[in-house]
Amino acid sequence: MPKLKPNTQYPTANEDAQISAGIAADPDNPELVFSHSDKVQSAADFFGPEKYPQVLAMKRPRGRPKAAETKVFTALRLDADLLAAFKATGKGWQTRINAALRVFLHEHPQSKH
């Protein structure tokens, strides 16, 4: 059980009774009681060995899809006015800095040492 924050207030007996009465009165979400546990089954049992692998294959991974070429995190110190100017252009300012650096590299090719 997680550690409670200081000054956590538990409901009084009267408040707890009101909460329990509200749960009991909700026909769409009955309280799960032990007698229901015999009806509970795992997804693998529900779908069976033929369908369960197909169900798992349909599961989408969480988060953003991985890009073909990912970016590298780096800390970069910039002049405040330069950074403010890019941020003032709105969402995507980091992408625009990346594009500006690419243009510079294209216009100023470096010889390899």
C-alpha positions in Angstrom: 0.0 0.0 0.0 1.4 3.4 -0.9 2.6 5.7 1.9 0.0 8.4 2.7 0.8 12.1 2.7 0.9 13.9 6.0 -2.4 15.2 7.2 -4.4 12.6 5.1 -8.0 12.7 6.3 -10.0 9.5 6.3 -13.7 9.7 5.8 -15.8 9.6 8.9 -18.1 6.6 9.6 -21.0 8.6 8.3 -19.2 9.7 5.1 -18.0 6.1 4.6 -21.6 4.9 4.9 -22.7 7.5 2.3 -20.0 6.4 -0.1 -21.0 2.7 0.3 -24.6 3.6 -0.2 -23.8 5.4 -3.4 -21.8 2.4 -4.7 -24.6 0.1 -3.9 -27.2 2.3 -5.6 -25.2 2.5 -8.9 -26.7 -0.2 -11.2 -24.1 0.4 -13.9 -21.1 -0.3 -11.7 -21.9 -2.8 -9.0 -19.3 -3.5 -6.4 -17.3 -6.6 -7.2 -17.9 -9.2 -4.6 -16.2 -12.6 -4.1 -19.1 -14.5 -5.6 -18.2 -12.9 -9.0 -14.7 -14.2 -8.9 -15.7 -17.6 -10.3 -16.8 -15.8 -13.6 -13.5 -13.9 -14.0 -11.1 -15.3 -16.6 -7.9 -14.2 -18.3 -7.9 -12.8 -21.8 -6.0 -15.9 -23.0 -8.7 -18.1 -21.6 -11.5 -15.9 -23.0 -10.1 -15.8 -26.6 -8.5 -19.2 -26.7 -5.2 -20.4 -28.1 -6.2 -19.7 -31.7 -7.3 -16.1 -31.3 -5.2 -14.8 -28.4 -2.0 -14.4 -30.4 -4.0 -12.4 -33.0 -5.4 -10.2 -30.2 -1.9 -9.5 -28.9 -0.7 -8.6 -32.4 -3.4 -6.0 -32.6 -2.1 -4.2 -29.5 -0.5 -0.9 -30.4 2.6 0.1 -28.6 2.3 3.1 -26.2 3.7 6.5 -27.1 4.8 8.1 -30.3 6.0 5.9 -33.1 9.7 5.6 -33.5 11.2 7.8 -36.3 13.4 6.2 -38.9 16.2 8.6 -37.9 16.0 9.8 -34.3 17.4 13.0 -32.9 20.3 13.2 -30.4 19.8 15.0 -27.2 22.4 17.7 -26.5 22.7 20.8 -24.3 23.5 23.9 -26.4 24.2 27.4 -25.0 22.8 30.1 -27.2 22.6 33.9 -26.9 19.4 34.9 -25.2 18.2 37.1 -28.0 18.8 34.4 -30.6 16.8 31.9 -28.6 14.0 34.4 -28.0 13.8 35.1 -31.7 13.4 31.4 -32.5 10.9 30.8 -29.7 8.9 33.8 -30.8 8.2 32.0 -34.1 6.0 29.6 -32.2 5.7 25.8 -32.0 8.4 24.0 -33.9 11.2 26.5 -33.1 13.7 23.7 -32.3 13.0 22.1 -35.7 13.7 25.5 -37.3 17.0 25.8 -35.4 17.9 22.4 -36.8 17.0 23.5 -40.3 19.0 26.7 -39.9 22.1 24.6 -38.9 21.6 22.3 -41.9 21.5 25.3 -44.2 24.7 26.6 -42.7 26.5 23.3 -43.1 25.3 23.1 -46.8 26.5 26.7 -47.5 29.8 26.2 -45.6 31.1 22.8 -46.3 33.8 21.7 -43.9 36.9 19.9 -45.1 37.7 16.7 -43.2 40.9 16.8 -41.2 
